[in-house]
Amino acid sequence: MHLPDGFVSAPVAGATTALALIACAVSIRKTRKTLDTKTVPLLGVTAAFIFSAQMINFPVAAGTSGHVLGAALAVALLGPYSGLLVMTVTLVLQALLFADGGITALGANLVNMGLVGGGVAWLVLQSARTMRLPARFLPLAGGVAAWLSLVTASATCAAILSFSGIVPAKLVFPAMIGVHAIIGLGEGIVTASALSLILAWRPDLLNVAPQSALYRGRLA
């Protein structure tokens, strides 16, 4: 899903970069209000986990690749703003240190994996909050959020490739969505398992990030 250099047209790259910069600016402003000595370590651990997980790639088509996303876990633990910043740091480091994703396509990658992926996951978790479900249902909600966020992000990636004139929509959408729908099942299980372990063994993390879905031990 990491788009390389040359796969995003100049207009699409410009638009997605502008959108990514605005989203990051808002996220930095929101995160600074709740950042403390307890939140910072959680951000670092979450970023390290997502960085490692995303390094396992599966070839798809037309030079693109598929992998787990981690956005659902990030927003479940940290909330949408800190979650987006974690995804941003991860994608920047991957692009600069490992050439995993192009520099000119960084804005597009952040939009599809961070903004769209994380945003969709957060909407699912917020829906669970609205239903006022107890915390024990968070792993299930997180698993659903993980699958849906990955599939939606892959569709956004396909749209970017199509709009850039790289691959016809009739080819890229089935390829990207089909592969990531399968990968998403694995990510859903991993995300649900991670949240189950956190709820069972580290309940002290429930009150670390006020914007997270775990805050105060309830989805409501």
C-alpha positions, 0 to 999 in steps of 0.5 A, a space after each residue: 500500500 506504500 505508493 512509491 515515487 512516480 506513481 502519484 501525479 503532480 496534482 494528486 500529490 499536491 492535493 494529498 500533501 496539502 490535506 496531510 499537512 492540515 491534518 497533521 497541524 490540527 493533530 499536533 495542536 490537539 495532542 499538545 493539550 493532553 501530552 504528558 509523561 504517561 502518554 509519551 511512552 505509549 505513543 512510542 511503543 505504539 509507533 514501534 509496533 506499527 513500524 515493525 508490523 508494516 515492514 512485512 509486505 505482500 506484493 499486489 500489482 503494478 508495483 504496489 504492495 499490501 500489509 497490515 495497517 495498525 491505524 485501528 490499534 493506534 486510534 483505539 489506544 491514543 485517539 484520532 489525533 495522536 493516532 494520526 501523528 503515530 502513523 505520520 512518524 511511522 510513514 516518514 521514517 519508513 520513507 527516509 530510512 528504508 525507501 518504503 514509500 516515496 518522498 513525493 508520495 508521502 502525502 498520499 500515503 499519509 492520507 490513505 493509511 493515516 487519515 482515511 484508515 485511522 478516521 474510519 477506525 475511529 468512526 467505528 469505535 465512536 459508533 460503539 461508544 454511542 451504543 454505550 457498550 461495556 469495555 469488554 466489547 472493545 476487542 470486537 469493535 477494534 477487530 471490526 474497525 481494523 478490517 474496515 480501516 484497511 479495506 477503506 485505505 486500500 480503496 483510497 490507494 486504488 483511487 489515487 492510482 486511478 486518478 493519477 492515470 497509473 492503473 485503470 480503475 477496473 484493474 486496481 480496485 479489485 486487486 487492492 481491495 481483494 488482497 487487503 480484505 484478506 489481510 484485514 482478517 488477520 489484522 482484525 484478529 491481531 488488533 482484537 487480541 492486543 486490545 484483549 491483552 491490554 484490558 486483561 493485563 494492563 488496565 492502568 493503560 485505560 486512563 493514559 490517553 483521554 482521547 482513546 477508546 479505552 479511556 475510563 474502561 468503557 466505550 461510552 
